[in-house]
Amino acid sequence: MNPITHQLERILENSSAEDLEILTDYLTNFEKKQQGEFATYLSASLDMTRITDDQASMVSIPNTPHIHNNVGIPHGGILAVLLDTAMGTLANSKCDPGFAAVTTTLTINYLTVADEKKISAQARVIRSGRHTMVLEGNIFQEDGKHIATATGSFFIIPKKEKPAIASQQ
């Protein structure tokens, strides 16, 4: 047996029902990443869904213990990822072929705690220039409760064939 098999056996032996549910969801989405249903491991691990059109982008994730901090609420960093992903997805959809948008600033105001099963970030462009874009993002629950608001600046750069970190591995 290889080391990961032993590790998985130990994890399974010591898992609570909640642990098993989170692990099952993670492994299911990991397989979906391998099959091309998710573009990144991050979006797979968070079970992200994305909808983008010409005017807006929406990214949603389930509100499960997988994203909670030590006080049992969604971690602010995860909410930042959700906002950055919604805004970045829209910004990248606006770039000319051969170019990409990368975040240069992200300012977030957390308004209240998310307490429903699904959290969604919506993004729209405030300004689009030749070299930069400014976007607005908001997180809402399905009941309309406003969780967070953000603005982000994105710099437009030429795409590289492979990210620098990937070529070092």
GROMACS elastic network, one bead per residue, 0.5 to 0.9 nm:
[ bonds ]
;  ai    aj funct       b0    kb
    1     4     6  0.82554   500
    1     5     6  0.63019   500
    1     6     6  0.71934   500
    2     5     6  0.55730   500
    2     6     6  0.68992   500
    3     6     6  0.52402   500
    3     7     6  0.62108   500
    3     8     6  0.86876   500
    4     8     6  0.60530   500
    4     9     6  0.85089   500
    5     8     6  0.51375   500
    5     9     6  0.61920   500
    5    10     6  0.87088   500
    6     9     6  0.50541   500
    6    10     6  0.62569   500
    6    11     6  0.86186   500
    7    10     6  0.51714   500
    7    11     6  0.61694   500
    7    12     6  0.86056   500
    8    12     6  0.60261   500
    8    13     6  0.85164   500
    9    12     6  0.51582   500
    9    13     6  0.61466   500
    9    14     6  0.87361   500
   10    13     6  0.51563   500
   10    14     6  0.63485   500
   10    15     6  0.86084   500
   11    14     6  0.53271   500
   11    15     6  0.59780   500
   11    19     6  0.89697   500
   12    15     6  0.51694   500
   12    16     6  0.85484   500
   12    19     6  0.86123   500
   12    20     6  0.73850   500
   13    16     6  0.88774   500
   14    19     6  0.88978   500
   15    18     6  0.77313   500
   15    19     6  0.53071   500
   15    20     6  0.60754   500
   16    20     6  0.62851   500
   16    21     6  0.86599   500
   17    20     6  0.51728   500
   17    21     6  0.62615   500
   17    22     6  0.87762   500
   18    21     6  0.51098   500
   18    22     6  0.62657   500
   18    23     6  0.85588   500
   18    65     6  0.81503   500
   19    22     6  0.52774   500
   19    23     6  0.60520   500
   19    24     6  0.84723   500
   20    23     6  0.50481   500
   20    24     6  0.58885   500
   20    25     6  0.84742   500
   21    24     6  0.51632   500
   21    25     6  0.62066   500
   21    26     6  0.85851   500
   22    25     6  0.51864   500
   22    26     6  0.60997   500
   22    27     6  0.86372   500
   22    64     6  0.82565   500
   22    65     6  0.77841   500
   22    66     6  0.64272   500
   23    27     6  0.60609   500
   23    28     6  0.84468   500
   24    27     6  0.52228   500
   24    28     6  0.60335   500
   24    29     6  0.85768   500
   25    28     6  0.51373   500
   25    29     6  0.62174   500
   25    30     6  0.85250   500
   25    45     6  0.82662   500
   25    47     6  0.82910   500
   26    29     6  0.52311   500
   26    30     6  0.60214   500
   26    31     6  0.86868   500
   26    44     6  0.74950   500
   26    45     6  0.56193   500
   26    46     6  0.80618   500
   26    47     6  0.80978   500
   27    31     6  0.62186   500
   27    32     6  0.85805   500
   27    45     6  0.84498   500
   28    31     6  0.52888   500
   28    32     6  0.64202   500
   28    33     6  0.88598   500
   28    44     6  0.88713   500
   29    33     6  0.61710   500
   29    34     6  0.86273   500
   29    37     6  0.85171   500
   29    38     6  0.79383   500
   29    41     6  0.87014   500
   29    43     6  0.88599   500
   29    44     6  0.51366   500
   29    45     6  0.64363   500
   29    46     6  0.85340   500
   29    47     6  0.66496   500
   30    33     6  0.50305   500
   30    34     6  0.64012   500
   30    35     6  0.87506   500
   30    38     6  0.85336   500
   30    41     6  0.71496   500
   30    44     6  0.60648   500
   30    45     6  0.69908   500
   31    34     6  0.50038   500
   31    35     6  0.62958   500
   31    36     6  0.87287   500
   31    37     6  0.87353   500
   31    44     6  0.88403   500
   32    36     6  0.62323   500
   32    37     6  0.51182   500
   32    38     6  0.63268   500
   32    44     6  0.73918   500
   33    36     6  0.50541   500
   33    37     6  0.53919   500
   33    39     6  0.66228   500
   33    40     6  0.69205   500
   33    41     6  0.67095   500
   33    43     6  0.86744   500
   33    44     6  0.61114   500
   34    37     6  0.75886   500
   34    38     6  0.79383   500
   35    38     6  0.79366   500
   36    39     6  0.65316   500
   37    44     6  0.84196   500
   38    41     6  0.73502   500
   38    42     6  0.88303   500
   38    43     6  0.63782   500
   38    44     6  0.56464   500
   38    47     6  0.85667   500
   38    48     6  0.82779   500
   38    49     6  0.89949   500
   39    42     6  0.85951   500
   39    43     6  0.70434   500
   39    44     6  0.77671   500
   40    43     6  0.53718   500
   40    44     6  0.63172   500
   40    45     6  0.86647   500
   41    45     6  0.59676   500
   41    46     6  0.85516   500
   42    45     6  0.51395   500
   42    46     6  0.62229   500
   42    47     6  0.83919   500
   42    48     6  0.85768   500
   43    46     6  0.52277   500
   43    47     6  0.58151   500
   43    48     6  0.51319   500
   43    49     6  0.81314   500
   44    48     6  0.65265   500
   45    48     6  0.80056   500
   45    66     6  0.89868   500
   46    61     6  0.62584   500
   46    62     6  0.75859   500
   46    66     6  0.80456   500
   46    67     6  0.78067   500
   46    78     6  0.89116   500
   47    60     6  0.82340   500
   47    61     6  0.58813   500
   47    62     6  0.70734   500
   48    59     6  0.64836   500
   48    60     6  0.55476   500
   48    62     6  0.79178   500
   48    82     6  0.86312   500
   49    58     6  0.81016   500
   49    59     6  0.55645   500
   49    60     6  0.52727   500
   49    61     6  0.67153   500
   50    57     6  0.72295   500
   50    58     6  0.56994   500
   50    60     6  0.66397   500
   50    86     6  0.78263   500
   50    89     6  0.84973   500
   51    56     6  0.83380   500
   51    57     6  0.56955   500
   51    58     6  0.51887   500
   51    59     6  0.65435   500
   51    60     6  0.88767   500
   52    55     6  0.78418   500
   52    56     6  0.58635   500
   52    58     6  0.63085   500
   52    59     6  0.85634   500
   52    86     6  0.87182   500
   52    89     6  0.76276   500
   52    90     6  0.66912   500
   52    93     6  0.81692   500
   53    56     6  0.55993   500
   53    57     6  0.64063   500
   53    90     6  0.80747   500
   53    93     6  0.85630   500
   54    57     6  0.83698   500
   54    90     6  0.82180   500
   54    93     6  0.80797   500
   54    94     6  0.80497   500
   55    90     6  0.81120   500
   55   123     6  0.86262   500
   55   124     6  0.63344   500
   55   125     6  0.73804   500
   56    86     6  0.86952   500
   56    87     6  0.86703   500
   56    90     6  0.64663   500
   56   122     6  0.69546   500
   56   123     6  0.54972   500
   56   125     6  0.74772   500
   57    86     6  0.56813   500
   57    87     6  0.70384   500
   57    88     6  0.89907   500
   57    89     6  0.68433   500
   57    90     6  0.54582   500
   57   121     6  0.80539   500
   57   122     6  0.56477   500
   57   123     6  0.51461   500
   57   124     6  0.68088   500
   58    85     6  0.89864   500
   58    86     6  0.57283   500
   58    87     6  0.85751   500
   58    89     6  0.87981   500
   58    90     6  0.86982   500
   58   120     6  0.65732   500
   58   121     6  0.55007   500
   58   123     6  0.63937   500
   59    82     6  0.67307   500
   59    83     6  0.79989   500
   59    85     6  0.71290   500
   59    86     6  0.53331   500
   59    89     6  0.87966   500
   59   119     6  0.84416   500
   59   120     6  0.55553   500
   59   121     6  0.52745   500
   59   122     6  0.66521   500
   59   123     6  0.86690   500
   60    82     6  0.75024   500
   60    86     6  0.87425   500
   60   118     6  0.68355   500
   60   119     6  0.55517   500
   60   121     6  0.62896   500
   60   122     6  0.87596   500
   61    64     6  0.88678   500
   61    82     6  0.78826   500
   61   117     6  0.87047   500
   61   118     6  0.58754   500
   61   119     6  0.55355   500
   61   120     6  0.65332   500
   61   121     6  0.89080   500
   62    67     6  0.85765   500
   62   116     6  0.87163   500
   62   117     6  0.57157   500
   62   119     6  0.62001   500
   62   120     6  0.87459   500
   63    66     6  0.78776   500
   63    67     6  0.67613   500
   63    68     6  0.80102   500
   63    73     6  0.87655   500
   63    74     6  0.70487   500
   63   114     6  0.78656   500
   63   115     6  0.76563   500
   63   116     6  0.67504   500
   63   118     6  0.52372   500
   63   119     6  0.62957   500
   64    67     6  0.59624   500
   64    68     6  0.69392   500
   64    73     6  0.89882   500
   64    74     6  0.80940   500
   64   117     6  0.70770   500
   64   118     6  0.85584   500
   65    69     6  0.81597   500
   65    72     6  0.71517   500
   65    73     6  0.79705   500
   65    74     6  0.79360   500
   66    69     6  0.87476   500
   66    74     6  0.87482   500
   67    72     6  0.89332   500
   67    73     6  0.78674   500
   67    74     6  0.54609   500
   67    75     6  0.60670   500
   67    78     6  0.65984   500
   67    79     6  0.89420   500
   68    71     6  0.75130   500
   68    72     6  0.52383   500
   68    75     6  0.51837   500
   68    76     6  0.89332   500
   68    78     6  0.85657   500
   69    72     6  0.54711   500
   69    73     6  0.57257   500
   69    74     6  0.60562   500
   69    76     6  0.82911   500
   70    73     6  0.76447   500
   70    75     6  0.85310   500
   71    74     6  0.88449   500
   72    75     6  0.85419   500
   73    76     6  0.88703   500
   73   113     6  0.69376   500
   73   114     6  0.72786   500
   73   115     6  0.78296   500
   74    77     6  0.85499   500
   74    78     6  0.70621   500
   74    79     6  0.72157   500
   74   113     6  0.74334   500
   74   114     6  0.68085   500
   74   115     6  0.85717   500
   75    78     6  0.53282   500
   75    79     6  0.65409   500
   75    80     6  0.87881   500
   76    79     6  0.50038   500
   76    80     6  0.61673   500
   76    81     6  0.86772   500
   76   110     6  0.78755   500
   77    81     6  0.62547   500
   77    82     6  0.86438   500
   78    82     6  0.62414   500
   78    83     6  0.87020   500
   79    83     6  0.62418   500
   79    84     6  0.85356   500
   79   110     6  0.89073   500
   79   119     6  0.88030   500
   79   121     6  0.85472   500
   79   139     6  0.80131   500
   79   148     6  0.80695   500
   80    83     6  0.51296   500
   80    84     6  0.59642   500
   80    85     6  0.83567   500
   80   106     6  0.82935   500
   80   107     6  0.89840   500
   80   108     6  0.73119   500
   80   150     6  0.86653   500
   81    84     6  0.50834   500
   81    85     6  0.58806   500
   81    86     6  0.85186   500
   82    85     6  0.51966   500
   82    86     6  0.62550   500
   82    87     6  0.86989   500
   82   119     6  0.87872   500
   82   120     6  0.77576   500
   82   121     6  0.62176   500
   82   139     6  0.82254   500
   83    86     6  0.52294   500
   83    87     6  0.61854   500
   83    88     6  0.83301   500
   83   106     6  0.88991   500
   83   108     6  0.86057   500
   83   120     6  0.86966   500
   83   121     6  0.56173   500
   83   122     6  0.75873   500
   83   123     6  0.76693   500
   83   136     6  0.88656   500
   83   137     6  0.58583   500
   83   138     6  0.70055   500
   83   139     6  0.71614   500
   83   148     6  0.87464   500
   83   149     6  0.83214   500
   83   150     6  0.71989   500
   83   151     6  0.89187   500
   83   152     6  0.89260   500
   84    87     6  0.52106   500
   84    88     6  0.56777   500
   84    89     6  0.82264   500
   84   103     6  0.76819   500
   84   106     6  0.74255   500
   84   121     6  0.89321   500
   84   137     6  0.79975   500
   84   150     6  0.87976   500
   84   152     6  0.75416   500
   85    89     6  0.57655   500
   85    90     6  0.84568   500
   85   121     6  0.84969   500
   86    89     6  0.52955   500
   86    90     6  0.64305   500
   86    91     6  0.86994   500
   86   120     6  0.89533   500
   86   121     6  0.60855   500
   86   122     6  0.62235   500
   86   123     6  0.56342   500
   86   124     6  0.88159   500
   86   137     6  0.71860   500
   87    90     6  0.52853   500
   87    91     6  0.60778   500
   87    92     6  0.85684   500
   87   103     6  0.89562   500
   87   121     6  0.85698   500
   87   122     6  0.77226   500
   87   123     6  0.51259   500
   87   124     6  0.71042   500
   87   125     6  0.80792   500
   87   134     6  0.89970   500
   87   135     6  0.62225   500
   87   136     6  0.70664   500
   87   137     6  0.62903   500
   87   151     6  0.86151   500
   87   152     6  0.72848   500
   87   154     6  0.88762   500
   88    92     6  0.59358   500
   88    93     6  0.84181   500
   88   101     6  0.67982   500
   88   102     6  0.70371   500
   88   103     6  0.71333   500
   88   123     6  0.87103   500
   88   135     6  0.86672   500
   88   152     6  0.87014   500
   88   154     6  0.76498   500
   89    92     6  0.52629   500
   89    93     6  0.62234   500
   89    94     6  0.88941   500
   89   101     6  0.86920   500
   89   123     6  0.87835   500
   90    93     6  0.50689   500
   90    94     6  0.65470   500
   90   123     6  0.70165   500
   90   124     6  0.73058   500
   90   125     6  0.77317   500
   90   135     6  0.86300   500
   91    94     6  0.52927   500
   91    95     6  0.67468   500
   91   100     6  0.80695   500
   91   101     6  0.59562   500
   91   102     6  0.84186   500
   91   124     6  0.87835   500
   91   125     6  0.75353   500
   91   128     6  0.86366   500
   91   133     6  0.70788   500
   91   134     6  0.85639   500
   91   135     6  0.77384   500
   91   154     6  0.73098   500
   91   156     6  0.88370   500
   92    95     6  0.52587   500
   92    96     6  0.86152   500
   92    99     6  0.80244   500
   92   100     6  0.54782   500
   92   101     6  0.51966   500
   92   102     6  0.82044   500
   92   156     6  0.85837   500
   93    96     6  0.83296   500
   93   100     6  0.85184   500
   93   101     6  0.88278   500
   94   100     6  0.88191   500
   94   101     6  0.86938   500
   94   128     6  0.85352   500
   95    98     6  0.80513   500
   95    99     6  0.57928   500
   95   100     6  0.60019   500
   95   101     6  0.70143   500
   95   156     6  0.74214   500
   96    99     6  0.56963   500
   96   100     6  0.79260   500
   97   100     6  0.82513   500
   97   159     6  0.88239   500
   98   157     6  0.86717   500
   98   158     6  0.59092   500
   98   159     6  0.54472   500
   98   160     6  0.84278   500
   99   156     6  0.65482   500
   99   157     6  0.55036   500
   99   160     6  0.86699   500
  100   155     6  0.82066   500
  100   156     6  0.56055   500
  100   157     6  0.54431   500
  100   158     6  0.61885   500
  100   159     6  0.57065   500
  101   132     6  0.80978   500
  101   133     6  0.81981   500
  101   154     6  0.56055   500
  101   155     6  0.54324   500
  101   157     6  0.62342   500
  101   158     6  0.87407   500
  101   159     6  0.89706   500
  102   153     6  0.83653   500
  102   154     6  0.51469   500
  102   155     6  0.53730   500
  102   156     6  0.65578   500
  102   157     6  0.74738   500
  103   106     6  0.71542   500
  103   152     6  0.69165   500
  103   153     6  0.59546   500
  103   155     6  0.64076   500
  104   152     6  0.73876   500
  104   153     6  0.54365   500
  104   154     6  0.53080   500
  104   155     6  0.62743   500
  105   151     6  0.80481   500
  105   152     6  0.53579   500
  105   153     6  0.50893   500
  105   154     6  0.71607   500
  106   150     6  0.69573   500
  106   151     6  0.59283   500
  106   153     6  0.66425   500
  106   154     6  0.89676   500
  107   149     6  0.84301   500
  107   150     6  0.53739   500
  107   151     6  0.54313   500
  107   152     6  0.63316   500
  108   137     6  0.88780   500
  108   148     6  0.69292   500
  108   149     6  0.58039   500
  108   151     6  0.67908   500
  108   152     6  0.86631   500
  109   147     6  0.88430   500
  109   148     6  0.56097   500
  109   149     6  0.53618   500
  109   150     6  0.61766   500
  110   113     6  0.81311   500
  110   147     6  0.63397   500
  110   149     6  0.66665   500
  110   150     6  0.86046   500
  111   146     6  0.69907   500
  111   147     6  0.51928   500
  111   148     6  0.50958   500
  111   149     6  0.75523   500
  112   145     6  0.84814   500
  112   146     6  0.73217   500
  112   147     6  0.50548   500
  112   148     6  0.70985   500
  113   147     6  0.62062   500
  113   148     6  0.88139   500
  114   117     6  0.86026   500
  114   118     6  0.86453   500
  114   119     6  0.72469   500
  114   140     6  0.82909   500
  114   141     6  0.69892   500
  114   145     6  0.80366   500
  114   146     6  0.85628   500
  114   147     6  0.60941   500
  115   118     6  0.85165   500
  115   119     6  0.88091   500
  115   141     6  0.80868   500
  116   119     6  0.72689   500
  116   141     6  0.65084   500
  116   142     6  0.75043   500
  116   143     6  0.82042   500
  117   141     6  0.82989   500
  117   142     6  0.85961   500
  118   140     6  0.89891   500
  118   141     6  0.63809   500
  118   142     6  0.69224   500
  119   139     6  0.67998   500
  119   140     6  0.62257   500
  119   141     6  0.51210   500
  119   142     6  0.73515   500
  119   147     6  0.86779   500
  120   138     6  0.81353   500
  120   139     6  0.54145   500
  120   140     6  0.55230   500
  120   141     6  0.62510   500
  120   142     6  0.78754   500
  121   137     6  0.64234   500
  121   138     6  0.53343   500
  121   140     6  0.63989   500
  121   141     6  0.88189   500
  121   148     6  0.87339   500
  121   149     6  0.89991   500
  122   136     6  0.82468   500
  122   137     6  0.54492   500
  122   138     6  0.53313   500
  122   139     6  0.63489   500
  122   140     6  0.78888   500
  123   135     6  0.67633   500
  123   136     6  0.55530   500
  123   138     6  0.65847   500
  123   139     6  0.89731   500
  124   134     6  0.89539   500
  124   135     6  0.56913   500
  124   136     6  0.55120   500
  124   137     6  0.66299   500
  125   128     6  0.69021   500
  125   133     6  0.73830   500
  125   134     6  0.62439   500
  125   136     6  0.63737   500
  125   137     6  0.89321   500
  126   133     6  0.76538   500
  126   134     6  0.54672   500
  126   135     6  0.50339   500
  126   136     6  0.64980   500
  127   132     6  0.83271   500
  127   133     6  0.55766   500
  127   134     6  0.51496   500
  127   135     6  0.68817   500
  128   131     6  0.82565   500
  128   132     6  0.64197   500
  128   134     6  0.65202   500
  128   135     6  0.84808   500
  129   132     6  0.53065   500
  129   133     6  0.58426   500
  129   134     6  0.87030   500
  130   133     6  0.81236   500
  130   156     6  0.76229   500
  131   154     6  0.84399   500
  131   155     6  0.59156   500
  131   156     6  0.51149   500
  131   157     6  0.77251   500
  132   153     6  0.68912   500
  132   154     6  0.54589   500
  132   156     6  0.57034   500
  133   152     6  0.81881   500
  133   153     6  0.56822   500
  133   154     6  0.50880   500
  133   155     6  0.66227   500
  133   156     6  0.77293   500
  134   151     6  0.70484   500
  134   152     6  0.56736   500
  134   154     6  0.63237   500
  135   150     6  0.83394   500
  135   151     6  0.56243   500
  135   152     6  0.53018   500
  135   153     6  0.64687   500
  135   154     6  0.80091   500
  136   149     6  0.75674   500
  136   150     6  0.57292   500
  136   152     6  0.64243   500
  137   148     6  0.82752   500
  137   149     6  0.57739   500
  137   150     6  0.50063   500
  137   151     6  0.61026   500
  137   152     6  0.78733   500
  138   146     6  0.73893   500
  138   147     6  0.75248   500
  138   148     6  0.56713   500
  138   150     6  0.62107   500
  138   151     6  0.87908   500
  139   145     6  0.85162   500
  139   146     6  0.60927   500
  139   147     6  0.52781   500
  139   148     6  0.51098   500
  139   149     6  0.63938   500
  139   150     6  0.87112   500
  140   143     6  0.78561   500
  140   144     6  0.56909   500
  140   145     6  0.54961   500
  140   147     6  0.55324   500
  140   148     6  0.74216   500
  141   144     6  0.53152   500
  141   145     6  0.53331   500
  141   146     6  0.68016   500
  141   147     6  0.72758   500
  142   145     6  0.73895   500
  146   149     6  0.79326   500
  157   160     6  0.89676   500
  159   162     6  0.85194   500
  159   163     6  0.89587   500
  160   163     6  0.65058   500
  160   164     6  0.85189   500
  162   165     6  0.82381   500
  162   166     6  0.64373   500
  162   167     6  0.64849   500
  163   166     6  0.53343   500
  163   167     6  0.66032   500
  164   167     6  0.53547   500
  164   168     6  0.66074   500
  165   168     6  0.52874   500
  165   169     6  0.68039   500
  166   169     6  0.54880   500
